[in-house]
Amino acid sequence: MRVGDVSDILARVSEDFSHLRRHAVDVTRTAEFTLFQIDGAPVLILAPANQCNPGYYNAMLRRSRRIAQTGGRITKELVDQSRRDDLELFPQHVVRGWRGVKNAAGADAPFNRENCAAFLRALPEYVFDEISRFAAVAANFVDDAPIESADEVGKA
């Protein structure tokens, strides 16, 4: 029996799970993140900060050499550098726009990469950490199709 024959047999006897594709991450989708801790609750429009975003992911892989150079030891300096990396990479690859972001004079700040970088650097670390965690969760960038219960799937 050839390898191709085994694949053909498996394809004929396995169930069809193609309905799960609708739960895949849409790499073109953005998600809104409201900064409730900031006066006026500005909204950031984010792309994923994970492997679904090739620009961000490739930049992080290039920077991961530092971890390899430490023998895999996580140090305070490495964690601090990782935050600085994200503060640099988020305006380039993750934050795609915003609403309600105000400058010190209270006027709407236009969105551009430079303003975004300055805004992110000005945020308290815990707020940026929340943005980073949200953008890292792939499920935040999945189509809002309802997830079927086991009972509903069995009726199909």
C-alpha positions, 0 to 999 in steps of 0.5 A: 500500500502506498502512502497516497492510498492511506491518505485517500482512505483516511479522507473517505472515513474521517468526519468533515470538520470544515465548519470549524474554519469560521472560528479561524483568526481573520488576519485582516480583522481589527478589534477595538480596545477601550481604555476605560482607565484614561479620561474620555475612554479613548479607543484603540483599533488593534491588529493581532500581536501574535503569529497572525500578524506577520510583520509583528511576529517576524520582528519579534522572532528577530528580537528573540535572539537576545533570549537565546543569547542568555541561555534562556534565562529571563532577567529583569533587563530582558523583560524591560527590553521586551516592553521597549520592543513592544512600545516600538513595534505596536505603532508599526504593526499593531495599532491601526487607528484610534478614536478619542485620543486627546493631546495635553491641550484636550484636542483630538490627536490625529493618528499617525505612527509618531503620535501613536508611539508617543501616546503608548510611551506616555501610558502607565505600564499597567495600561500598556500591559492590558493593551498588549495582552488583549492584542496577543489573544487570537480569539479577539480577532475571530469572526463573531459567529456564534459557537454552537453547543454540542447539542446543536452540532449533533442535530446537523 
